[in-house]
């Protein structure tokens, strides 16, 4: 017998439907076959019963996160994809047609099909602590296929719908908070978590909404601007965002039933595409990195109650802001120049809550680091400079775990306990490469992992090897691109060759963002270890290349370097390489990673 996921209880004359897979919040509830079967049974009872209203809610911290991603790869034909999409439409349409008010009480993570279920209700309440609401489907090279492309624009208008359905998934899968959902009009009421279900039941009993119709007058402008931004993001390498945008636009003139039919045809085409199948693999790879890795030692992490940052430049300021926001513990930062410190403190205090601004301090005195549990250096990328900094820290903070944010230098040689390599911009990029040395203790590594998790970043454990994973692979790719430039290709041709893969940023833009000096320094570090694969000067032989040749040579170079990484044991699991590329380099999910090519 299938597990009961939809559970019906009575709260006087209101039906309370709880979506719960019986697991804790670490295993979010999805809409697989068992869930559908129990949902049909519950909706049968709702249709037969004499109810004043119905409230749908989830288990603690989770409303519902939509379709089971594991079932995507089992879809073997367009006909199967169409049938699965139609089954969702038929089920949710019955909720929408119930003859009494329905309220989705969104108490936790609400994604994809979970949000579509909520949109089929008359209204929605949301708990103020919800931080994960949205449609991730376009990032997976599919679309919201259970009514999302039709009901969201009808509720909030085409511009907001395009943002949530199309653009946010292409921005590192950006999700909405409760406040965002309220401001956009997705949620009708934001309630505090303490009495959330009771207040949602009361809201359902007295439901009377006066909701304005969304404006469609700017539809053509919205479509044009969104399409341009999609072009900039994926360069036509995956069809899903374009299809989703067309469906949103169609909602202006179609009936809901016609919109359902259009979604079904779209999913029949997209779900079996190579891009969607590759994205399903890549998504699984990334999600596994949110869990404890098998090679993390079973040691208790040290409590971190005071943090130090060495440096007050752009990267150090971003790091300090993140640590202060997420850990909410006293933080100090230093630099050689007091004016630079003052500028950094002003920036940090402008980004955090007033209370947090009172527990951050800075100056030029090394003594500020006394009592720190963790100190992260983010100074100039020069080995001798880092050695001096870390040596001084050993004197003033002997108990602290000393971490480096180096992008390529040897961690053990500089004297750090562990590397925490963040990516720029720090607030956006989810990856942190965590590198241990032969001297790193289990407690130090466990603490590093715990801190990264509390920062809401995705950690990947790597060896202390030049460039770790991301910079090593990107630098190897760059040698091919530099060779093409030397052979007579223009920068525009080289950029377009890489952008046509769906990469988020042109190589020339990335180099300017990183800084030519930093890029050259990383190359020199790689060259010292592997001069044949990382030449300091391009060969420039063979004449101009076609864009197809440049693209193929770049991918071949990455695949070759992946093999070297794996042979050296830089990561414990080959899929860690793909996770690093996806999380740290914006490697598109629909490319499926680089390991399979290697």
C-alpha positions as MATLAB code, in Angstrom:
seq = 'XXXXXXXXXXXXXXXXXXXXXXXXXXXXXXXXXXXXXXXXXXXXXXXXXXXXXXXXXXXXXXXXXXXXXXXXXXXXXXXXXXXXXXXXXXXXXXXXXXXXXXXXXXXXXXXXXXXXXXXXXXXXXXXXXXXXXXXXXXXXXXXXXXXXXXXXXXXXXXXXXXXXXXXXXXXXXXXXXXXXXXXXXXXXXXXXXXXXXXXXXXXXXXXXXXXXXXXXXXXXXXXXXXXXXXXXXXXXXXXXXXXXXXXXXXXXXXXXXXXXXXXXXXXXXXXXXXXXXXXXXXXXXXXXXXXXXXXXXXXXXXXXXXXXXXXXXXXXXXXXXXXXXXXXXXXXXXXXXXXXXXXXXXXXXXXXXXXXXXXXXXXXXXXXXXXXXXXXXXXXXXXXXXXXXXXXXXXXXXXXXXXXXXXXXXXXXXXXXXXXXXXXXXXXXXXXXXXXXXXXXXXXXXXXXXXXXXXXXXXXXXXXXXXXXXXXXXXXXXXXXXXXXXXXXXXXXXXXXXXXXXXXXXXXXXXXXXXXXXXXXXXXXXXXXXXXXXXXXXXXXXXXXXXXXXXXXXXXXXXXXXXXXXXXXXXXXXXXXXXXXXXXXXXXXXXXXXXXXX';
ca = [
       0.000    0.000    0.000;
       1.256    3.484   -0.854;
       2.421    5.748    1.954;
      -0.164    8.287    3.064;
       1.258   11.738    2.349;
      -1.930   13.848    2.310;
      -3.636   13.507    5.693;
      -7.140   14.862    6.377;
      -8.270   16.077    9.802;
     -11.294   18.067   10.926;
     -11.064   21.407   12.730;
     -14.778   21.934   13.456;
     -16.246   22.684   10.023;
     -12.864   23.268    8.301;
     -10.835   20.508    6.653;
      -7.180   20.567    7.626;
      -5.049   18.737    5.052;
      -1.435   18.117    6.089;
       1.156   17.210    3.456;
       3.637   15.021    5.329;
       5.853   12.162    4.164;
       6.501   11.008    7.723;
      10.176   12.044    7.669;
      11.787   15.029    9.404;
      12.570   18.289    7.587;
      15.842   16.890    6.198;
      13.725   14.805    3.793;
      11.277   17.340    2.327;
       7.887   16.161    1.117;
       7.690   15.649   -2.644;
       4.825   14.867   -5.003;
       5.648   11.385   -6.190;
       3.304    8.523   -6.972;
       2.419    7.814   -3.316;
       1.594   11.451   -2.683;
      -0.700   11.607   -5.712;
      -2.582    8.481   -4.660;
      -3.204    9.786   -1.134;
      -4.119   13.234   -2.522;
      -6.821   11.693   -4.733;
      -8.300    9.946   -1.697;
      -8.338   13.176    0.343;
      -9.882   15.234   -2.464;
     -12.601   12.571   -2.844;
     -13.501   13.210    0.822;
     -13.378   16.977    0.375;
     -15.752   16.774   -2.577;
     -18.185   14.504   -0.685;
     -18.101   16.286    2.688;
     -19.942   19.281    4.056;
     -17.072   21.691    4.672;
     -17.022   25.445    5.288;
     -13.410   25.690    4.041;
     -10.184   23.719    3.664;
      -6.625   24.539    4.698;
      -3.604   22.799    3.146;
      -0.358   22.932    5.135;
       2.873   20.984    5.544;
       4.985   19.315    8.190;
       7.374   21.465   10.289;
       9.641   23.659    8.114;
       8.329   22.185    4.841;
       5.129   22.870    2.904;
       5.981   20.821   -0.202;
       8.933   20.965   -2.593;
       7.162   19.674   -5.693;
       7.877   16.767   -7.997;
      10.391   14.098   -7.054;
      13.516   14.864   -9.108;
      14.477   11.174   -9.125;
      11.376   10.420  -11.192;
      12.464   12.837  -13.944;
      15.164   10.496  -15.180;
      12.633    7.642  -15.376;
      10.533    9.493  -17.946;
      11.430    7.679  -21.139;
       9.150    9.243  -23.726;
       7.235   12.435  -24.538;
       4.004   10.490  -23.975;
       5.021    9.659  -20.403;
       5.942   13.287  -19.758;
       2.601   14.460  -21.112;
       0.686   11.910  -19.010;
       2.489   12.961  -15.810;
       1.816   16.630  -16.479;
      -1.844   15.946  -17.226;
      -2.241   13.941  -14.015;
      -1.041   16.967  -12.017;
      -3.423   19.272  -13.866;
      -6.372   16.988  -13.223;
      -5.572   16.646   -9.522;
      -4.971   20.347   -8.870;
      -7.989   21.394  -10.971;
     -10.167   19.462   -8.515;
      -8.760   21.577   -5.657;
      -9.450   24.747   -7.626;
     -13.034   23.618   -8.289;
     -13.966   22.808   -4.677;
     -17.224   24.589   -3.767;
     -15.813   26.302   -0.661;
     -12.810   28.557    0.108;
      -9.401   26.899    0.196;
      -6.256   28.292    1.801;
      -2.667   27.134    1.368;
      -0.951   27.740    4.711;
       2.686   27.894    3.573;
       4.645   27.046    6.701;
       8.032   26.201    5.160;
       9.870   25.399    1.934;
       7.432   25.715   -0.975;
       8.874   24.931   -4.383;
       7.736   23.918   -7.855;
       4.680   21.697   -7.706;
       4.188   22.636   -4.052;
       3.776   26.273   -5.056;
       1.502   25.228   -7.920;
      -0.730   23.393   -5.447;
      -0.860   26.585   -3.369;
      -1.768   28.666   -6.431;
      -4.797   26.436   -7.064;
      -6.176   27.457   -3.658;
      -8.415   30.485   -3.194;
      -5.810   32.258   -1.050;
      -2.474   31.793    0.673;
      -1.062   32.546    4.114;
       2.666   32.355    4.742;
       4.751   32.063    7.909;
       7.122   34.987    8.403;
      10.153   32.691    8.725;
       9.765   31.090    5.265;
      12.857   31.711    3.092;
      12.474   29.203    0.259;
       9.584   29.815   -2.111;
       9.783   29.721   -5.875;
       9.896   27.836   -9.145;
      13.295   26.185   -9.815;
      12.099   24.340  -12.946;
      13.665   26.577  -15.602;
      17.080   25.968  -13.994;
      16.393   22.283  -14.687;
      15.561   23.003  -18.357;
      11.851   22.317  -17.868;
       8.917   24.564  -16.884;
       6.422   24.689  -14.024;
       4.069   22.167  -15.625;
       1.159   21.885  -13.197;
      -0.426   25.271  -13.842;
       2.279   27.607  -12.564;
       2.838   29.418  -15.867;
      -0.906   30.107  -16.103;
      -2.029   30.877  -12.557;
       0.893   33.003  -11.349;
       0.601   35.668  -14.084;
      -3.170   35.745  -13.549;
      -2.494   36.434   -9.864;
       0.451   38.866   -9.897;
       0.800   39.966  -13.529;
       3.291   39.023  -16.252;
       6.282   41.014  -14.986;
       6.322   39.455  -11.506;
       5.556   36.035  -12.996;
       8.469   36.329  -15.442;
      10.744   37.267  -12.564;
       9.735   34.295  -10.404;
       9.389   31.654  -13.136;
      12.073   32.658  -15.668;
      14.679   35.058  -14.304;
      15.139   33.953  -10.683;
      16.035   30.355  -11.637;
      18.743   31.742  -13.924;
      20.201   33.770  -11.024;
      21.686   30.874   -9.039;
      18.106   29.679   -8.494;
      17.138   32.685   -6.366;
      14.175   31.985   -4.081;
      11.679   34.262   -2.354;
      11.268   34.967    1.347;
       7.889   35.332    3.040;
       8.165   39.115    2.787;
       8.968   38.862   -0.941;
       5.940   36.618   -1.509;
       3.687   39.056    0.347;
       4.962   42.094   -1.557;
       4.558   40.371   -4.930;
       0.994   39.350   -4.082;
       1.628   35.598   -4.063;
       0.703   35.455   -0.361;
      -2.373   37.220    0.985;
      -1.360   37.267    4.661;
       1.957   36.897    6.488;
       1.543   35.391    9.951;
       3.914   34.606   12.800;
       4.912   30.930   13.108;
       3.679   30.446   16.703;
      -0.061   30.277   15.984;
       0.291   29.891   12.245;
      -2.102   26.987   11.605;
      -4.794   28.285   13.992;
      -4.664   31.744   12.438;
      -4.750   30.237    8.945;
      -7.863   28.250    9.898;
      -9.495   31.446   11.181;
      -8.491   33.240    7.984;
     -10.100   30.474    5.893;
     -13.383   30.654    7.872;
     -13.755   34.384    7.276;
     -12.202   34.527    3.824;
     -13.271   37.553    1.817;
     -10.784   38.811   -0.730;
     -11.004   41.926   -2.852;
      -8.133   41.213   -5.213;
      -7.397   43.587   -8.084;
      -6.923   42.144  -11.560;
      -3.284   42.279  -12.728;
      -2.314   44.684  -15.496;
      -1.392   43.185  -18.865;
      -0.892   46.430  -20.791;
       2.925   46.174  -20.682;
       3.053   42.513  -21.730;
       4.993   43.085  -24.961;
       7.601   45.180  -23.129;
       7.919   42.583  -20.366;
       8.391   39.794  -22.915;
      10.969   41.744  -24.916;
      13.040   42.728  -21.861;
      12.846   39.273  -20.291;
      13.813   37.566  -23.538;
      16.842   39.851  -23.811;
      17.925   38.941  -20.269;
      17.435   35.241  -21.026;
      19.623   35.619  -24.129;
      22.327   37.170  -21.951;
      22.068   34.269  -19.480;
      21.828   31.146  -21.661;
      22.497   32.315  -25.250;
      19.910   29.941  -26.670;
      21.648   26.851  -25.232;
      18.449   25.648  -23.534;
      14.855   26.255  -24.655;
      13.100   26.102  -21.277;
      13.239   29.809  -20.292;
      11.954   30.877  -23.709;
       9.104   28.351  -23.594;
       8.169   29.430  -20.064;
       8.048   33.073  -21.161;
       5.769   32.206  -24.105;
       3.420   30.334  -21.749;
       3.267   33.281  -19.347;
       2.376   35.569  -22.260;
      -0.268   33.101  -23.453;
      -2.044   33.278  -20.098;
      -3.443   36.677  -21.093;
      -5.687   35.192  -23.796;
      -6.065   31.477  -23.013;
      -8.550   29.856  -20.699;
      -6.917   27.970  -17.836;
      -7.745   24.722  -19.614;
      -6.066   25.909  -22.813;
      -3.047   26.923  -20.727;
      -2.937   23.474  -19.144;
      -2.882   21.913  -22.618;
      -0.030   24.206  -23.685;
       1.968   23.255  -20.558;
       1.415   19.570  -21.316;
       2.762   19.897  -24.848;
       5.736   21.908  -23.600;
       6.631   19.352  -20.939;
       6.305   16.504  -23.436;
       9.009   18.199  -25.480;
      11.276   19.491  -22.719;
      11.380   16.722  -20.127;
      13.018   14.192  -22.427;
      15.497   16.694  -23.892;
      19.244   16.136  -23.328;
      19.369   19.419  -21.391;
      16.690   18.342  -18.897;
      18.221   14.913  -18.380;
      21.668   16.456  -17.831;
      20.183   19.037  -15.441;
      18.492   16.305  -13.368;
      21.910   14.680  -12.857;
      23.580   18.007  -12.066;
      20.839   18.986   -9.606;
      21.298   15.711   -7.718;
      25.059   16.283   -7.609;
      24.594   19.749   -6.115;
      21.948   18.703   -3.593;
      24.163   15.915   -2.265;
      26.712   18.586   -1.342;
      24.283   20.033    1.216;
      24.610   16.811    3.212;
      27.493   15.620    5.348;
      30.204   14.111    3.096;
      31.481   10.621    3.830;
      35.083   11.835    4.109;
      34.323   14.448    6.795;
      35.807   13.228   10.096;
      33.388   12.359   12.873;
      34.632   15.094   15.197;
      32.719   17.672   17.197;
      33.091   21.180   15.722;
      34.465   23.886   17.966;
      32.016   26.643   19.005;
      32.893   29.826   17.123;
      32.077   32.800   19.322;
      34.436   35.431   17.884;
      35.697   35.798   14.316;
      38.612   37.761   12.902;
      39.203   38.895    9.313;
      42.649   40.050    8.183;
      42.278   42.658    5.466;
      39.767   45.396    4.725;
      39.609   45.306    0.945;
      36.587   44.425   -1.170;
      36.777   40.649   -0.622;
      37.494   40.973    3.100;
      34.585   43.389    3.518;
      32.216   40.992    1.757;
      33.426   38.115    3.941;
      33.048   40.112    7.138;
      29.495   41.092    6.180;
      28.537   37.472    5.487;
      30.056   36.131    8.737;
      28.369   38.854   10.773;
      24.952   38.298    9.185;
      24.964   34.517    9.485;
      26.918   33.783   12.677;
      25.841   36.875   14.640;
      28.974   36.814   16.812;
      31.522   39.557   17.539;
      33.818   40.182   14.574;
      37.033   42.172   14.191;
      38.998   43.090   11.093;
      42.358   44.737   10.620;
      44.407   46.343    7.873;
      47.586   48.355    7.660;
      45.574   51.521    6.895;
      43.054   52.800    9.450;
      41.165   54.780    6.791;
      40.638   51.563    4.835;
      39.359   49.843    7.975;
      36.963   52.724    8.672;
      35.619   52.524    5.125;
      35.103   48.768    5.444;
      33.301   49.163    8.785;
      31.003   51.788    7.292;
      30.121   49.450    4.416;
      29.540   46.487    6.736;
      27.325   48.430    9.155;
      25.273   49.659    6.229;
      24.532   46.048    5.233;
      23.595   44.509    8.598;
      20.987   45.004   11.306;
      21.757   47.833   13.774;
      22.508   45.379   16.597;
      25.091   43.539   14.510;
      26.732   46.844   13.675;
      27.580   47.228   17.374;
      29.525   43.943   17.575;
      31.890   44.582   14.668;
      35.118   46.488   15.250;
      38.388   47.082   13.460;
      41.744   48.783   13.481;
      45.441   48.304   12.812;
      46.282   46.539   16.093;
      46.990   42.793   15.931;
      45.766   42.535   19.519;
      42.183   42.764   18.255;
      42.441   39.065   17.339;
      42.951   37.918   20.929;
      40.191   35.506   21.923;
      39.141   34.708   18.348;
      38.061   31.142   17.635;
      38.473   31.530   13.865;
      40.564   34.019   11.880;
      40.324   34.200    8.083;
      43.033   36.001    6.131;
      42.041   37.759    2.916;
      45.176   39.738    2.122;
      47.221   40.157   -1.051;
      47.718   36.863   -2.944;
      51.444   36.608   -2.265;
      52.878   33.612   -0.402;
      55.446   35.544    1.666;
      52.829   38.100    2.733;
      50.442   35.368    3.827;
      53.231   33.573    5.720;
      53.979   36.754    7.674;
      50.302   37.363    8.462;
      49.653   33.816    9.629;
      52.876   33.743   11.656;
      51.802   36.886   13.507;
      48.340   35.441   14.096;
      49.908   32.363   15.724;
      51.465   34.699   18.283;
      48.399   36.810   19.112;
      45.662   34.146   18.737;
      47.335   30.788   19.496;
      44.021   28.965   20.054;
      42.309   30.204   16.919;
      41.756   28.110   13.811;
      43.643   30.002   11.106;
      42.026   29.912    7.662;
      43.078   31.330    4.315;
      40.915   32.521    1.439;
      43.689   31.831   -1.071;
      42.616   30.963   -4.590;
      45.702   28.993   -5.615;
      48.606   29.090   -3.151;
      49.744   26.096   -1.030;
      47.856   26.178    2.261;
      50.330   24.173    4.329;
      53.342   26.138    3.144;
      51.797   29.451    4.190;
      51.016   28.076    7.661;
      47.208   28.038    7.642;
      45.209   25.267    9.313;
      42.614   25.100    6.557;
      41.531   26.941    3.411;
      38.082   28.451    3.040;
      38.071   29.573   -0.583;
      35.041   31.770   -1.267;
      34.055   33.051   -4.698;
      33.255   36.583   -5.784;
      30.668   38.014   -5.260;
      30.560   36.369   -1.839;
      26.872   37.050   -1.183;
      25.844   35.336   -4.441;
      28.239   32.461   -5.137;
      27.285   29.384   -3.088;
      30.539   27.389   -3.181;
      33.309   27.266   -0.594;
      36.255   24.976   -1.366;
      37.433   23.616    2.005;
      41.028   22.388    1.793;
      42.809   20.451    4.513;
      46.561   19.981    4.913;
      48.571   17.136    6.432;
      48.474   19.085    9.722;
      44.749   19.913    9.764;
      43.101   18.265   12.771;
      39.728   16.567   12.585;
      38.284   19.227   14.889;
      39.566   22.032   12.656;
      38.078   20.451    9.529;
      34.763   19.701   11.252;
      34.619   23.310   12.482;
      35.349   24.658    8.997;
      32.538   22.518    7.550;
      30.133   23.595   10.314;
      30.910   27.292    9.802;
      30.406   27.045    6.028;
      27.042   25.363    6.604;
      25.979   28.104    9.042;
      26.983   30.667    6.414;
      24.401   28.911    4.158;
      27.074   28.019    1.646;
      27.835   24.664    0.004;
      31.164   23.246    1.069;
      33.214   20.771   -0.968;
      36.231   19.106    0.664;
      39.338   19.297   -1.513;
      43.035   18.525   -1.134;
      45.690   21.181   -0.644;
      46.595   21.339   -4.330;
      47.383   24.385   -6.523;
      44.177   26.098   -7.609;
      42.033   23.463   -5.842;
      39.315   22.591   -8.406;
      37.562   25.611   -9.909;
      40.518   27.902  -10.593;
      42.581   25.028  -11.897;
      39.919   24.001  -14.428;
      39.077   27.559  -15.476;
      42.747   28.401  -15.905;
      43.225   25.309  -18.065;
      40.295   26.442  -20.213;
      41.753   29.933  -20.391;
      45.007   28.625  -21.890;
      42.977   27.396  -24.885;
      41.188   30.731  -25.231;
      44.440   32.684  -24.997;
      45.912   30.460  -27.689;
      42.951   31.247  -29.964;
      43.498   34.973  -29.438;
      47.166   34.577  -30.275;
      46.162   32.656  -33.414;
      44.176   35.611  -34.717;
      40.686   35.158  -33.297;
      38.976   38.227  -31.887;
      37.942   38.552  -28.242;
      34.301   38.632  -29.400;
      34.701   35.292  -31.214;
      36.311   33.680  -28.184;
      33.644   35.068  -25.840;
      30.815   33.873  -28.066;
      32.311   30.380  -28.337;
      32.101   29.986  -24.548;
      28.844   31.895  -24.074;
      27.155   29.592  -26.598;
      27.566   26.790  -24.057;
      25.203   28.726  -21.787;
      27.965   30.031  -19.517;
      26.851   32.974  -17.357;
      29.792   35.236  -18.133;
      32.072   35.918  -21.079;
      35.741   35.011  -20.486;
      36.824   38.604  -21.105;
      34.351   39.884  -18.511;
      35.398   37.218  -16.002;
      39.063   38.146  -16.458;
      38.302   41.818  -15.801;
      36.190   40.906  -12.762;
      38.924   38.717  -11.282;
      41.613   41.159  -12.344;
      44.327   40.445  -14.936;
      47.026   40.488  -12.238;
      45.220   37.860  -10.145;
      44.525   35.719  -13.224;
      48.190   35.895  -14.213;
      49.256   35.008  -10.671;
      47.017   31.907  -10.696;
      48.440   30.884  -14.088;
      51.999   31.260  -12.781;
      51.125   29.086   -9.772;
      49.704   26.409  -12.061;
      52.731   26.690  -14.390;
      55.173   25.972  -11.563;
      53.469   22.626  -10.962;
      52.456   21.644  -14.503;
      54.376   23.727  -17.079;
      53.315   21.594  -20.054;
      49.575   22.052  -19.460;
      49.765   25.635  -18.190;
      52.218   27.496  -20.470;
      52.910   31.116  -19.582;
      52.901   32.119  -23.252;
      50.344   30.900  -25.823;
      51.512   28.810  -28.778;
      49.395   30.649  -31.317;
      49.852   27.969  -33.928;
      47.559   26.697  -36.669;
      45.846   29.962  -37.621;
      42.354   31.179  -36.739;
      39.898   28.732  -35.212;
      36.163   28.470  -35.802;
      33.918   29.041  -32.797;
      33.035   25.344  -32.840;
      36.724   24.475  -32.659;
      37.360   26.897  -29.806;
      34.406   25.515  -27.861;
      35.445   21.882  -28.432;
      39.092   22.543  -27.543;
      38.082   24.369  -24.341;
      35.833   21.484  -23.240;
      38.515   18.942  -24.128;
      41.063   20.835  -22.039;
      38.706   20.893  -19.038;
      37.962   17.177  -19.462;
      41.668   16.375  -19.609;
      42.393   18.397  -16.474;
      39.511   16.668  -14.675;
      41.282   13.359  -15.272;
      44.458   14.751  -13.677;
      42.462   16.064  -10.690;
      40.900   12.665  -10.124;
      44.188   10.805  -10.550;
      45.775   13.050   -7.906;
      42.882   12.574   -5.477;
      42.115   16.290   -5.198;
      38.500   15.281   -4.449;
      37.142   12.093   -2.901;
      34.198   11.732   -5.262;
      34.329   12.489   -9.020;
      30.954   14.225   -8.729;
      32.615   16.781   -6.425;
      34.310   18.203   -9.520;
      30.941   18.816  -11.157;
      29.577   20.326   -7.936;
      32.511   22.741   -7.807;
      32.010   23.841  -11.412;
      28.262   24.307  -10.986;
      28.436   26.108   -7.634;
      31.675   28.037   -8.107;
      31.884   28.763  -11.841;
      28.203   28.976  -12.780;
      28.562   25.905  -15.018;
      24.988   25.480  -16.325;
      22.999   22.547  -14.950;
      21.902   21.653  -18.485;
      25.518   20.865  -19.441;
      25.428   18.091  -16.853;
      28.929   18.653  -15.466;
      32.381   17.852  -16.843;
      33.159   14.462  -15.311;
      31.041   12.479  -17.759;
      32.922   14.127  -20.644;
      36.244   13.322  -18.987;
];
